[in-house]
């Protein structure tokens, strides 16, 4: 190898050598969910304490049907760029702690589900497929999933349903069957809204740049954000896990704390 080629390849080589360890191919472990067939009513234990990074997911009572996607990235921990977590085709940014560990909440519907961990450049590191056989978990007809690329920023998803109800962090459960859960408060999401039996009519999808986390807690002062621009990604999915599935993905730039952006208006 010529000296110039070696110099060009060295940064990439060093990116995969973590904390002085022997260089190895990047990989990922998934402790959950496991592949195969499962009935979550037998596996989910609401009384069992779980620890997430950096804080446990907060269940505000919207939908008590979440599972935890948890595992560890190897040879990639400490890299500034977010890796990708792709759940049922929904790509979300994935950050880890200093040891490469991650825990993200997700509300799976019945039927076939998939979880994939990929590197920032798109390399698939780990993928599992499982079938959720719990008849109490209906597949969502509407799913809106929000993620963003700044783990210190807090974004909020707001959904207006055709009957005028408003789902957001302070009112996650609607009496029309819609629910906002999880409400991501510990990093880059996800936040999700689901409806298994949607009303017919017009829906409005908004994203709000709520605040930034610093040493003193959350900061809500406009103009004090640490990054000039952060990018929110909104995945809109109809009839998830079915032959009629359709999806749209929106990239939304946000520049100032307090920004409220209408992402999509659609009719179901």
C-alpha positions in Angstrom: 0.0 0.0 0.0 1.4 3.4 -0.9 1.8 6.0 1.9 -0.9 8.3 0.6 -3.5 5.4 0.4 -2.5 4.4 4.0 -3.0 7.9 5.3 -6.4 8.2 3.7 -7.5 4.9 5.2 -6.1 5.5 8.7 -9.0 7.7 10.0 -11.5 5.0 9.0 -9.3 2.3 10.6 -9.0 4.2 13.9 -12.8 4.8 14.0 -13.3 1.1 14.5 -10.6 0.8 17.2 -12.2 1.6 20.5 -10.4 2.5 23.7 -7.1 0.9 22.6 -8.7 -2.5 21.9 -7.6 -4.7 19.0 -9.2 -3.6 15.8 -12.1 -5.8 14.8 -15.1 -5.6 12.5 -18.0 -3.6 14.0 -20.8 -5.7 15.4 -23.8 -5.5 17.7 -25.5 -7.6 20.3 -29.3 -7.6 20.9 -30.4 -8.8 24.3 -34.0 -8.1 23.3 -36.3 -8.7 21.7 -35.5 -12.3 20.8 -36.2 -13.7 17.4 -38.9 -16.3 16.8 -42.4 -16.6 18.1 -43.5 -14.8 21.3 -46.6 -14.0 23.3 -45.8 -10.8 25.1 -48.4 -11.4 27.7 -46.2 -14.1 29.1 -43.0 -12.1 28.8 -43.8 -8.6 29.9 -43.5 -8.1 33.6 -44.6 -4.6 34.6 -43.3 -5.1 38.1 -39.8 -6.0 37.0 -37.4 -3.1 37.4 -35.6 -2.1 34.1 -32.8 0.3 33.6 -32.4 2.3 30.4 -29.7 4.7 29.3 -29.5 7.3 30.5 -32.8 7.3 32.4 -35.7 4.7 32.5 -38.5 5.2 29.9 -41.4 7.1 31.5 -44.8 5.6 31.0 -47.3 8.4 31.2 -50.3 6.0 30.9 -50.9 6.3 27.2 -50.3 2.7 26.0 -49.0 0.0 28.3 -47.8 -2.2 25.5 -44.2 -1.2 25.1 -41.1 -3.5 24.9 -37.5 -2.6 25.3 -35.0 -2.9 22.5 -31.7 -3.3 24.2 -28.2 -4.4 23.3 -24.6 -3.2 22.8 -22.5 -1.9 19.9 -19.0 -3.3 19.7 -16.1 -1.4 18.2 -18.4 1.6 17.6 -19.0 3.0 21.1 -17.8 6.6 21.6 -18.1 7.6 17.9 -19.9 10.9 17.7 -22.1 9.9 14.8 -25.4 8.2 15.6 -25.8 4.7 14.5 -29.2 3.5 13.1 -31.9 1.5 14.7 -34.4 0.3 12.1 -37.7 -1.1 13.5 -40.2 -2.5 11.1 -38.6 -0.3 8.4 -38.6 2.8 10.5 -35.1 4.2 10.7 -34.2 6.0 14.0 -31.0 7.5 15.3 -29.3 5.4 17.9 -26.8 6.6 20.5 -25.1 4.6 23.2 -23.4 5.1 26.6 -19.6 5.0 27.0 -19.7 1.2 26.9 -21.7 1.0 23.7 -25.0 -0.1 25.5 -28.4 1.2 24.4 -32.0 0.7 25.5 -34.9 2.1 23.5 -38.6 1.6 24.1 -41.0 0.6 21.3 -44.6 -0.4 21.1 -44.8 -3.4 18.8 -48.1 -4.5 17.2 -49.2 -8.0 16.5 -47.8 -9.9 13.5 -44.3 -10.0 12.1 -41.8 -7.5 13.5 -38.2 -6.8 12.8 -35.4 -5.0 14.6 -32.1 -4.1 12.9 -29.0 -2.3 14.2 -26.9 -0.6 11.5 -23.8 1.5 11.5 -23.9 5.1 10.5 -22.8 4.2 7.0 -25.6 1.7 6.5 -23.8 -1.5 7.3 -26.2 -4.1 8.9 -24.7 -5.2 12.2 -27.5 -7.3 13.7 -31.1 -8.2 12.8 -33.8 -10.2 14.5 -37.3 -11.1 13.3 -40.1 -12.2 15.6 -43.8 -12.8 15.5 -46.0 -11.1 18.1 -48.9 -13.5 18.8 -50.7 -11.5 21.5 -54.2 -11.0 20.2 -54.7 -8.1 22.5 -52.1 -6.1 20.5 -53.8 -5.1 17.2 -51.5 -4.0 14.4 -51.6 -0.2 14.1 -53.5 1.2 11.1 -51.7 4.6 11.7 -48.2 4.8 13.2 -46.3 8.1 13.5 -42.7 7.7 14.7 -40.4 10.6 15.6 -36.6 10.5 16.1 -33.9 13.2 15.9 -30.1 13.5 15.7 -29.2 15.3 18.9 -29.3 13.3 22.1 -29.3 16.5 24.2 -32.3 18.0 22.5 -35.9 17.2 23.5 -38.5 17.2 20.7 -42.2 16.5 21.1 -44.7 14.9 18.8 -48.2 16.5 18.6 -51.1 14.9 16.7 -54.5 16.4 16.0 -57.1 13.8 15.2 -60.2 14.4 13.0 -62.5 15.0 16.0 -60.3 17.8 17.3 -58.5 15.9 20.0 -54.8 16.7 20.7 -52.3 14.0 21.7 -49.0 15.2 23.2 -46.8 14.6 26.2 -49.3 16.1 28.7 -52.4 14.3 27.2 -51.0 11.0 25.7 -54.3 9.0 25.8 -57.2 10.0 23.6 -60.7 8.6 24.1 -61.0 7.8 20.4 -58.4 5.0 20.8 -55.3 7.0 19.8 -52.2 6.9 22.1 -48.8 8.6 22.4 -46.3 6.2 23.8 -43.4 6.2 24.3 -42.8 9.9 25.1 -39.0 10.1 24.6 -37.5 12.1 27.4 -34.0 10.6 27.5 -32.4 11.2 24.1 -33.2 11.0 20.4 -36.5 9.3 20.6 -38.5 7.5 19.5 -41.8 9.2 20.2 -44.8 7.4 18.7 -48.5 7.8 18.0 -50.6 4.8 17.1 -54.2 4.1 16.3 -55.6 0.6 15.6 -59.0 1.8 14.5 -58.5 5.3 13.1 -61.3 7.8 12.6 -61.9 8.9 9.0 -60.9 12.5 8.4 -57.9 14.8 8.5 -55.0 14.4 10.8 -52.3 17.0 11.6 -48.7 16.0 12.5 -46.6 18.6 14.3 -43.1 18.6 15.8 -42.0 21.0 18.6 -38.4 21.8 19.6 -39.1 21.8 23.3 -35.7 22.3 24.9 -32.1 21.3 25.4 -30.5 19.3 28.2 -27.4 20.8 29.9 -25.7 20.5 33.3 -28.4 22.5 35.0 -31.3 20.5 33.5 -33.5 21.4 30.6 -33.1 24.8 29.1 -36.0 26.4 27.3 -34.6 29.8 26.3 -35.0 30.5 22.6 -31.6 30.8 20.8 -29.7 28.9 23.4 -29.6 25.6 21.6 -26.1 24.0 21.3 -26.4 23.0 17.6 -27.4 25.5 14.9 -29.6 22.9 13.2 -31.0 19.6 14.4 -32.9 17.2 12.1 -36.1 15.5 13.1 -37.2 12.4 11.1 -40.8 11.5 11.0 -42.0 8.2 9.7 -45.7 8.0 8.8 -46.9 4.4 8.3 -50.3 3.1 7.3 -51.4 -0.5 7.9 -48.1 -1.6 9.4 -47.1 -5.3 9.1 -49.6 -6.0 6.3 -49.6 -6.4 2.6 -51.2 -2.9 2.4 -48.5 -1.2 4.2 -47.6 2.3 3.0 -45.0 4.7 4.4 -43.7 8.2 4.0 -40.5 9.7 5.7 -40.0 13.4 6.3 -36.7 15.2 7.3 -37.5 18.3 9.3 -34.8 20.9 10.1 -35.2 22.7 13.5 -33.1 25.7 14.3 -34.6 27.4 17.5 -36.0 26.1 20.8 -39.7 26.8 20.6 -40.1 26.0 16.9 -43.4 24.3 16.1 -43.5 22.8 12.6 -46.5 21.3 10.7 -44.9 18.2 9.2 -47.9 16.6 7.4 -51.6 16.9 7.0 -53.2 13.8 5.7 -56.7 12.3 5.3 -57.5 8.7 6.3 
